[in-house]
């Protein structure tokens, strides 16, 4: 079935120029203008006011993203990443790897060099950015405790290969947190569209422990599907 799914979809990932323009012209511009980009950021981190300086707002955005990912997956443990090796696929410059508190924080981001060149990666970051596609990640089998992929699977060149890499990298009992739009419409930046059954097939044979659906999609159509799955 996965071979058929691949034939129905683009063999290329999202347009990198379109994606970079979003980060520079929309996301970063909003933060530089004095706000937090994602809604409910202050509520998520339990703070009362937006930081007065750009760097402060960037770290608020990063901390909020950690809480957001955990809340979406139904993980009621703010220290979930502590002591773990955590890897995020396609984080952009948002900052979850920097703020998650993992023992080792990794980011697989093909745009990393361009994001750094635009001044978008966080200062004082201890995260390691790998400027590669997620279809072939240069890490050993079973070397990662948590893989996060939030709003990135529909951007990649080969979703099946990316999930195969996630499964390969997860240590026994490791956790996959996947958040992806379903029943959407392909775009230049997001060339793949999935059904819920497509996503389940891609995640298998990881054991799905929890699924949640949110009505509001990341893109223009469909809805969000969040899957929390464990390795054998």
Backbone as CSV, one residue per row, in Angstrom:
resi,resn,N_x,N_y,N_z,CA_x,CA_y,CA_z,C_x,C_y,C_z
1,UNK,0.821,-1.195,0.000,0.000,0.000,0.000,0.863,1.256,0.000
2,UNK,1.991,1.257,0.739,2.818,2.440,0.794,3.408,2.789,-0.557
3,UNK,3.745,1.766,-1.374,4.266,2.060,-2.707,3.225,2.808,-3.531
4,UNK,1.960,2.400,-3.403,0.894,3.083,-4.138,0.718,4.509,-3.646
5,UNK,0.823,4.696,-2.343,0.689,6.045,-1.794,1.771,6.956,-2.339
6,UNK,2.991,6.452,-2.432,4.087,7.275,-2.932,3.856,7.665,-4.380
7,UNK,3.298,6.767,-5.169,3.077,7.086,-6.584,2.039,8.187,-6.743
8,UNK,1.137,8.308,-5.786,0.095,9.314,-5.902,0.590,10.696,-5.511
9,UNK,1.769,10.785,-4.921,2.210,12.049,-4.372,3.479,12.530,-5.036
10,UNK,3.776,13.785,-4.829,4.992,14.370,-5.353,6.215,13.659,-4.813
11,UNK,7.264,13.537,-5.643,8.510,12.943,-5.192,9.470,14.003,-4.672
12,UNK,9.033,15.255,-4.639,9.872,16.337,-4.149,9.268,16.924,-2.877
13,UNK,10.135,17.490,-2.066,9.657,18.134,-0.855,9.111,19.520,-1.144
14,UNK,8.749,20.215,-0.063,8.229,21.561,-0.214,9.258,22.512,-0.794
15,UNK,8.790,23.514,-1.499,9.665,24.500,-2.123,10.448,25.249,-1.042
16,UNK,11.786,25.114,-1.008,12.558,25.737,0.078,12.484,27.252,0.082
17,UNK,12.337,27.872,-1.093,12.233,29.331,-1.136,10.922,29.808,-0.526
18,UNK,9.839,29.088,-0.810,8.546,29.421,-0.211,8.617,29.279,1.303
19,UNK,9.226,28.185,1.754,9.315,27.953,3.193,10.170,29.014,3.874
20,UNK,11.309,29.367,3.274,12.169,30.376,3.878,11.462,31.722,3.956
21,UNK,10.703,32.073,2.920,9.971,33.342,2.948,8.949,33.369,4.077
22,UNK,8.317,32.227,4.342,7.389,32.199,5.478,8.119,32.531,6.772
23,UNK,9.266,31.884,6.985,9.987,32.105,8.239,10.477,33.544,8.358
24,UNK,10.975,34.115,7.280,11.529,35.471,7.361,10.452,36.541,7.306
25,UNK,9.527,36.425,6.341,8.594,37.513,6.068,7.333,37.479,6.930
26,UNK,6.975,36.315,7.437,5.746,36.195,8.227,6.055,35.899,9.690
27,UNK,6.699,34.777,9.944,6.930,34.338,11.328,7.870,35.286,12.067
28,UNK,9.078,35.483,11.561,10.055,36.317,12.250,9.629,37.784,12.270
29,UNK,9.031,38.243,11.176,8.591,39.640,11.132,7.578,39.926,12.233
30,UNK,6.692,38.965,12.505,5.693,39.150,13.557,6.360,39.268,14.923
31,UNK,7.356,38.423,15.179,8.034,38.452,16.479,8.845,39.735,16.623
32,UNK,9.519,40.139,15.542,10.303,41.384,15.595,9.402,42.596,15.826
33,UNK,8.139,42.488,15.394,7.203,43.602,15.583,6.666,43.681,17.005
34,UNK,7.016,42.680,17.840,6.653,42.796,19.246,5.691,41.759,19.776
35,UNK,5.330,40.760,18.971,4.375,39.766,19.429,4.939,38.366,19.434
36,UNK,4.157,37.413,19.930,4.434,36.001,19.776,3.615,35.506,18.604
37,UNK,4.192,34.626,17.798,3.504,34.236,16.572,2.346,33.283,16.841
38,UNK,2.615,32.202,17.563,1.574,31.196,17.778,0.609,31.659,18.866
39,UNK,-0.676,31.326,18.753,-1.642,31.760,19.764,-1.427,31.051,21.097
40,UNK,-1.866,31.672,22.153,-1.854,31.107,23.512,-0.450,30.849,24.034
41,UNK,0.560,31.518,23.461,1.922,31.274,23.898,2.140,31.587,25.365
42,UNK,1.660,32.743,25.824,1.848,33.113,27.227,1.098,32.162,28.153
43,UNK,-0.084,31.773,27.754,-0.856,30.834,28.568,-0.120,29.511,28.720
44,UNK,0.493,29.048,27.646,1.196,27.774,27.689,2.375,27.799,28.645
45,UNK,3.101,28.899,28.690,4.289,28.958,29.534,4.012,29.596,30.895
46,UNK,2.767,30.007,31.129,2.399,30.553,32.429,3.005,31.894,32.732
47,UNK,3.198,32.715,31.703,3.739,34.048,31.901,2.676,35.091,31.573
48,UNK,2.842,36.291,32.142,1.814,37.320,32.037,2.037,38.319,30.911
49,UNK,3.284,38.437,30.443,3.576,39.504,29.487,4.571,39.025,28.436
50,UNK,4.388,39.566,27.250,5.339,39.307,26.166,6.644,40.032,26.485
51,UNK,7.769,39.354,26.277,9.068,39.941,26.591,9.288,41.209,25.775
52,UNK,9.949,42.203,26.343,10.139,43.475,25.639,11.202,43.426,24.553
53,UNK,12.056,42.410,24.564,13.137,42.338,23.585,12.961,41.122,22.690
54,UNK,13.574,41.193,21.509,13.420,40.144,20.502,13.901,38.788,21.013
55,UNK,15.085,38.738,21.623,15.604,37.459,22.094,14.688,36.852,23.149
56,UNK,14.170,37.683,24.032,13.247,37.184,25.039,11.995,36.591,24.423
57,UNK,11.467,37.250,23.394,10.274,36.724,22.724,10.581,35.413,22.010
58,UNK,11.775,35.308,21.426,12.157,34.058,20.757,12.187,32.892,21.750
59,UNK,12.727,33.133,22.943,12.775,32.054,23.927,11.379,31.756,24.488
60,UNK,10.531,32.761,24.591,9.142,32.479,24.966,8.466,31.607,23.921
61,UNK,8.691,31.937,22.662,8.116,31.142,21.570,8.611,29.702,21.642
62,UNK,9.911,29.531,21.939,10.490,28.189,22.015,9.901,27.401,23.181
63,UNK,9.817,28.014,24.349,9.254,27.314,25.504,7.790,26.961,25.273
64,UNK,7.057,27.877,24.640,5.649,27.604,24.344,5.509,26.430,23.378
65,UNK,6.433,26.325,22.440,6.356,25.218,21.482,6.533,23.871,22.177
66,UNK,7.417,23.802,23.157,7.586,22.558,23.915,6.282,22.185,24.605
67,UNK,5.692,23.139,25.301,4.432,22.863,26.002,3.318,22.513,25.020
68,UNK,3.325,23.160,23.857,2.293,22.911,22.867,2.375,21.477,22.341
69,UNK,3.569,21.042,22.008,3.751,19.693,21.473,3.319,18.652,22.501
70,UNK,3.703,18.846,23.754,3.316,17.893,24.796,1.806,17.914,25.032
71,UNK,1.216,19.103,25.082,-0.227,19.196,25.312,-1.010,18.552,24.170
72,UNK,-0.587,18.808,22.946,-1.280,18.211,21.805,-1.244,16.691,21.868
73,UNK,-0.122,16.140,22.335,0.031,14.685,22.399,-0.565,14.092,23.670
74,UNK,-1.094,14.942,24.541,-1.681,14.452,25.780,-0.654,14.006,26.798
75,UNK,0.539,14.577,26.745,1.604,14.232,27.691,1.585,15.261,28.820
76,UNK,1.202,14.829,30.004,1.077,15.732,31.146,2.330,15.655,32.005
77,UNK,3.463,15.981,31.414,4.748,15.924,32.108,5.663,16.965,31.486
78,UNK,5.814,18.093,32.166,6.606,19.178,31.605,8.079,18.805,31.478
79,UNK,8.525,17.785,32.224,9.908,17.337,32.122,10.078,16.107,31.258
80,UNK,9.174,15.894,30.344,9.165,14.673,29.535,10.482,14.442,28.808
81,UNK,11.123,15.506,28.316,12.328,15.355,27.511,13.605,15.232,28.358
82,UNK,13.521,15.512,29.625,14.715,15.549,30.467,15.430,14.200,30.461
83,UNK,16.754,14.233,30.311,17.557,13.024,30.334,17.515,12.208,29.064
84,UNK,16.763,12.660,28.058,16.584,11.893,26.834,17.399,12.477,25.678
85,UNK,17.579,11.663,24.649,18.069,12.151,23.358,16.827,12.421,22.509
86,UNK,16.617,13.670,22.155,15.416,14.072,21.423,15.804,14.617,20.061
87,UNK,15.023,14.275,19.059,15.263,14.737,17.691,13.959,15.265,17.127
88,UNK,14.013,16.469,16.568,12.845,17.001,15.870,13.120,17.050,14.377
89,UNK,12.145,16.612,13.610,12.219,16.647,12.151,11.544,17.922,11.668
90,UNK,12.321,18.763,11.003,11.775,19.981,10.413,11.281,21.009,11.397
91,UNK,12.089,21.394,12.402,11.594,22.379,13.372,11.591,23.800,12.876
92,UNK,12.271,24.091,11.738,12.471,25.487,11.394,13.251,26.160,12.513
93,UNK,13.043,27.455,12.724,13.752,28.171,13.793,12.950,28.294,15.080
94,UNK,11.855,27.522,15.236,10.927,27.772,16.346,11.585,27.573,17.705
95,UNK,12.419,26.528,17.857,13.198,26.433,19.076,12.846,25.322,20.036
96,UNK,12.005,24.363,19.648,11.737,23.250,20.561,13.013,22.512,20.955
97,UNK,13.925,22.183,20.021,15.141,21.482,20.454,15.928,22.262,21.503
98,UNK,15.990,23.580,21.372,16.733,24.395,22.321,16.078,24.426,23.694
99,UNK,14.756,24.434,23.738,14.041,24.685,24.985,13.478,23.438,25.651
100,UNK,13.625,22.266,25.029,12.933,21.085,25.543,13.600,20.481,26.767
101,UNK,14.865,20.836,27.042,15.536,20.305,28.220,16.082,18.908,28.051
102,UNK,16.210,18.427,26.822,16.745,17.093,26.584,18.226,17.027,26.924
103,UNK,18.705,15.836,27.240,20.139,15.634,27.470,20.926,15.924,26.206
104,UNK,20.404,15.456,25.061,20.945,15.782,23.745,19.775,16.187,22.867
105,UNK,19.860,17.361,22.243,18.785,17.868,21.395,19.292,17.990,19.967
106,UNK,18.607,17.335,19.042,18.990,17.303,17.637,17.854,17.849,16.787
107,UNK,18.213,18.499,15.694,17.220,19.025,14.758,17.639,18.635,13.354
108,UNK,16.759,17.954,12.644,16.983,17.625,11.237,16.256,18.677,10.425
109,UNK,17.009,19.588,9.820,16.422,20.743,9.153,17.214,21.067,7.882
110,UNK,16.679,20.701,6.706,17.400,20.989,5.453,17.694,22.468,5.239
111,UNK,16.873,23.339,5.816,17.072,24.785,5.657,17.985,25.386,6.717
112,UNK,18.644,24.565,7.514,19.396,25.086,8.658,20.401,26.159,8.265
113,UNK,21.174,25.922,7.212,22.200,26.899,6.824,21.559,28.219,6.393
114,UNK,20.444,28.139,5.671,19.785,29.357,5.218,19.107,30.081,6.388
115,UNK,18.567,29.323,7.330,17.984,29.938,8.519,19.066,30.636,9.339
116,UNK,20.221,29.986,9.465,21.330,30.605,10.188,21.809,31.858,9.470
117,UNK,21.897,31.787,8.151,22.332,32.947,7.375,21.388,34.124,7.495
118,UNK,20.100,33.833,7.719,19.108,34.899,7.896,19.020,35.360,9.348
119,UNK,19.851,34.792,10.216,19.844,35.193,11.620,18.671,34.677,12.408
120,UNK,18.096,33.540,11.990,16.872,33.054,12.610,17.076,31.974,13.664
121,UNK,18.264,31.372,13.735,18.468,30.357,14.761,18.804,31.041,16.082
122,UNK,18.345,30.440,17.167,18.479,31.054,18.485,19.939,31.182,18.902
123,UNK,20.266,32.326,19.473,21.579,32.498,20.088,21.658,31.617,21.338
124,UNK,22.857,31.261,21.703,23.118,30.450,22.902,22.450,29.083,22.821
125,UNK,22.230,28.604,21.615,21.603,27.300,21.444,22.600,26.179,21.700
126,UNK,22.142,25.150,22.386,22.950,23.945,22.552,22.454,22.811,21.655
127,UNK,21.433,23.065,20.863,20.922,22.043,19.942,21.884,21.878,18.770
128,UNK,21.938,20.654,18.252,22.763,20.343,17.083,21.843,20.236,15.876
129,UNK,22.085,21.088,14.874,21.280,21.081,13.654,21.989,20.267,12.578
130,UNK,21.262,19.319,11.999,21.762,18.510,10.897,21.112,19.018,9.616
131,UNK,21.878,19.655,8.718,21.293,20.259,7.512,21.083,19.229,6.403
132,UNK,20.260,18.218,6.700,20.042,17.106,5.774,18.547,16.843,5.664
133,UNK,18.182,16.090,4.625,16.811,15.628,4.522,16.549,14.521,5.522
134,UNK,15.301,14.416,5.971,14.953,13.420,6.981,14.801,12.020,6.400
135,UNK,14.991,11.879,5.082,14.921,10.553,4.469,16.176,9.735,4.725
136,UNK,17.281,10.370,5.105,18.536,9.670,5.388,19.275,10.468,6.450
137,UNK,19.114,10.079,7.714,19.656,10.831,8.844,20.929,10.138,9.321
138,UNK,22.039,10.849,9.380,23.321,10.220,9.716,23.494,9.971,11.208
139,UNK,22.637,9.111,11.755,22.719,8.712,13.148,22.562,7.196,13.229
140,UNK,23.071,6.612,14.319,23.037,5.170,14.489,21.628,4.670,14.811
141,UNK,21.376,3.421,14.467,20.124,2.767,14.828,19.919,2.830,16.343
142,UNK,18.680,3.066,16.757,18.336,3.008,18.164,19.016,4.041,19.038
143,UNK,19.389,5.179,18.461,20.166,6.168,19.210,19.340,7.328,19.743
144,UNK,18.033,7.321,19.528,17.180,8.456,19.885,16.023,7.963,20.762
145,UNK,15.713,8.720,21.792,14.612,8.349,22.688,13.269,8.909,22.242
146,UNK,13.282,10.111,21.659,12.040,10.759,21.234,12.253,11.389,19.866
147,UNK,11.334,11.123,18.944,11.298,11.805,17.655,10.014,12.624,17.593
148,UNK,10.165,13.905,17.301,9.024,14.804,17.143,8.958,15.249,15.691
149,UNK,7.778,15.162,15.104,7.557,15.694,13.756,6.231,16.441,13.777
150,UNK,6.310,17.747,13.929,5.097,18.576,14.017,4.987,19.431,12.760
151,UNK,3.938,19.190,11.998,3.681,19.964,10.786,4.879,19.929,9.839
152,UNK,5.498,18.763,9.690,6.644,18.639,8.787,6.518,17.485,7.805
153,UNK,5.716,16.460,8.115,5.685,15.273,7.263,5.164,15.585,5.865
154,UNK,4.260,16.553,5.737,3.749,16.893,4.406,4.692,17.819,3.646
155,UNK,5.811,18.218,4.253,6.802,19.059,3.582,7.930,18.245,2.944
156,UNK,8.129,17.003,3.383,9.326,16.250,3.008,9.178,15.666,1.603
157,UNK,10.291,15.132,1.079,10.253,14.526,-0.253,9.577,13.157,-0.238
158,UNK,9.847,12.337,0.786,9.357,10.961,0.816,8.875,10.635,2.223
159,UNK,7.578,10.803,2.505,7.080,10.568,3.863,7.348,9.158,4.378
160,UNK,7.226,8.148,3.510,7.454,6.777,3.962,8.899,6.583,4.402
161,UNK,9.843,7.165,3.656,11.250,7.050,4.036,11.528,7.776,5.340
162,UNK,10.878,8.914,5.557,11.074,9.669,6.793,10.579,8.872,7.998
163,UNK,9.403,8.273,7.889,8.906,7.478,9.013,9.739,6.221,9.209
164,UNK,10.271,5.657,8.128,11.182,4.514,8.277,12.430,4.915,9.053
165,UNK,12.948,6.120,8.796,14.096,6.616,9.543,13.736,6.840,11.013
166,UNK,12.563,7.383,11.274,12.139,7.587,12.661,12.086,6.252,13.399
167,UNK,11.535,5.238,12.761,11.467,3.926,13.399,12.865,3.356,13.631
168,UNK,13.757,3.543,12.661,15.127,3.024,12.784,15.870,3.690,13.932
169,UNK,15.680,4.970,14.096,16.425,5.721,15.083,15.929,5.509,16.503
170,UNK,14.650,5.174,16.669,14.098,5.077,18.014,14.696,3.910,18.784
171,UNK,15.116,4.187,20.004,15.555,3.132,20.910,14.347,2.293,21.327
172,UNK,14.583,1.073,21.806,13.459,0.262,22.300,12.623,1.033,23.316
173,UNK,11.322,1.059,23.087,10.422,1.807,23.952,10.408,3.295,23.698
174,UNK,11.137,3.757,22.664,11.172,5.170,22.338,9.834,5.687,21.847
175,UNK,9.703,7.005,21.799,8.422,7.659,21.530,8.475,8.468,20.251
176,UNK,7.458,8.321,19.427,7.232,9.192,18.271,6.036,10.085,18.571
177,UNK,6.223,11.390,18.429,5.110,12.340,18.514,4.969,12.961,17.135
178,UNK,3.895,12.632,16.463,3.658,13.065,15.082,2.389,13.899,15.028
179,UNK,2.507,15.074,14.443,1.357,15.954,14.243,1.361,16.356,12.774
180,UNK,0.296,16.009,12.063,0.255,16.264,10.617,-1.178,16.535,10.191
181,UNK,-1.346,17.400,9.196,-2.670,17.637,8.642,-3.139,16.421,7.857
182,UNK,-4.419,16.105,7.989,-5.048,15.069,7.169,-6.205,15.689,6.396
183,UNK,-6.485,15.077,5.256,-7.556,15.538,4.364,-7.344,16.977,3.919
184,UNK,-6.065,17.350,3.755,-5.742,18.671,3.239,-5.561,18.643,1.733
185,UNK,-5.042,19.744,1.214,-4.808,19.902,-0.229,-3.338,20.239,-0.436
186,UNK,-2.639,19.524,-1.325,-1.212,19.816,-1.538,-0.981,21.258,-1.995
187,UNK,0.139,21.822,-1.533,0.552,23.166,-1.929,2.035,23.126,-2.291
188,UNK,2.576,24.260,-2.688,3.992,24.313,-3.047,4.877,23.964,-1.859
189,UNK,4.503,24.412,-0.676,5.307,24.126,0.511,4.975,22.780,1.131
190,UNK,3.749,22.294,0.903,3.278,21.039,1.508,2.711,20.149,0.406
191,UNK,3.596,19.451,-0.326,3.162,18.754,-1.534,2.460,17.424,-1.307
192,UNK,2.285,16.991,-0.054,1.668,15.699,0.227,0.362,15.888,0.989
193,UNK,-0.593,15.014,0.695,-1.855,14.998,1.425,-2.090,13.583,1.942
194,UNK,-2.592,13.491,3.168,-2.772,12.205,3.822,-4.200,12.051,4.321
195,UNK,-4.640,10.798,4.406,-5.815,10.452,5.183,-5.338,9.932,6.540
196,UNK,-6.261,9.738,7.472,-5.875,9.170,8.763,-5.302,7.773,8.580
197,UNK,-5.885,6.981,7.694,-5.372,5.627,7.466,-3.984,5.656,6.839
198,UNK,-3.716,6.638,5.977,-2.369,6.783,5.424,-1.353,6.952,6.548
199,UNK,-1.676,7.828,7.488,-0.738,8.118,8.574,-0.522,6.871,9.425
200,UNK,-1.584,6.154,9.742,-1.434,4.930,10.542,-0.547,3.919,9.825
201,UNK,-0.722,3.790,8.516,0.098,2.852,7.757,1.564,3.269,7.757
202,UNK,1.830,4.568,7.689,3.200,5.058,7.695,3.864,4.858,9.056
203,UNK,3.097,4.981,10.124,3.636,4.838,11.475,3.922,3.366,11.810
204,UNK,3.113,2.450,11.307,3.297,1.027,11.589,4.708,0.579,11.187
205,UNK,5.293,-0.351,11.954,4.705,-1.155,13.039,4.874,-0.579,14.440
206,UNK,5.195,0.707,14.583,5.167,1.290,15.918,3.769,1.128,16.514
207,UNK,3.713,0.993,17.821,2.437,0.797,18.506,1.824,2.148,18.835
208,UNK,0.687,2.451,18.239,0.008,3.717,18.495,-0.700,3.637,19.847
209,UNK,-0.287,4.526,20.761,-0.898,4.555,22.089,-2.002,5.596,22.190
210,UNK,-1.913,6.647,21.375,-2.892,7.714,21.504,-3.047,8.433,20.167
211,UNK,-4.268,8.724,19.809,-4.566,9.566,18.653,-5.487,10.688,19.102
212,UNK,-5.234,11.876,18.578,-6.119,13.007,18.839,-6.318,13.752,17.528
213,UNK,-7.486,14.326,17.371,-7.804,15.095,16.166,-8.254,16.484,16.588
214,UNK,-7.638,17.502,15.989,-8.043,18.886,16.214,-8.637,19.427,14.925
215,UNK,-9.739,20.157,15.054,-10.461,20.625,13.870,-9.671,21.641,13.061
216,UNK,-8.830,22.428,13.725,-8.099,23.501,13.042,-6.826,22.939,12.407
217,UNK,-6.678,23.012,11.079,-5.468,22.495,10.436,-4.317,23.488,10.531
218,UNK,-3.100,23.000,10.253,-1.960,23.897,10.113,-2.084,24.716,8.826
219,UNK,-2.583,24.053,7.769,-2.734,24.720,6.482,-4.120,25.314,6.321
220,UNK,-4.627,25.292,5.089,-5.894,25.949,4.796,-7.090,25.009,4.875
221,UNK,-6.856,23.704,4.744,-7.968,22.755,4.740,-7.591,21.524,5.545
222,UNK,-8.616,20.738,5.932,-8.397,19.512,6.668,-8.397,19.744,8.166
223,UNK,-7.678,18.899,8.890,-7.592,18.988,10.347,-6.291,18.335,10.784
224,UNK,-5.914,18.578,12.026,-4.684,18.018,12.561,-4.943,16.629,13.155
225,UNK,-4.056,15.694,12.858,-4.037,14.389,13.513,-2.748,14.302,14.316
226,UNK,-2.871,14.014,15.606,-1.711,13.836,16.469,-1.653,12.387,16.884
227,UNK,-0.493,11.781,16.678,-0.274,10.381,17.019,0.893,10.294,17.988
228,UNK,0.702,9.594,19.091,1.799,9.232,19.975,1.983,7.735,19.872
229,UNK,3.168,7.302,19.449,3.442,5.893,19.215,4.740,5.500,19.899
230,UNK,4.849,4.213,20.224,6.045,3.704,20.901,6.707,2.622,20.067
231,UNK,8.022,2.545,20.224,8.760,1.461,19.613,8.574,0.178,20.406
232,UNK,8.968,-0.937,19.816,8.801,-2.234,20.469,9.653,-2.291,21.722
